Amino acid sequence: MRKLFKKGERVRSKVDGKVMEVLKYLKSNIVEVRWFDLQSKEVRKNKIKEDKLSKAA
């Protein structure tokens, strides 16, 4: 299993452009991420496929 991202690294979603933080790898290409939702002012978590993410600048 080749991991593209490390725990705590900032990544950008290719779908909507949100900057997220990597929490952990769940399977070979599924990553658990968290981000801050500005509308509801709370931290959200989600599981996203690794190929939908890129490194944030």
Order of alpha helices (4+ residues) and beta strands (2+ residues): beta-beta-beta-beta-beta
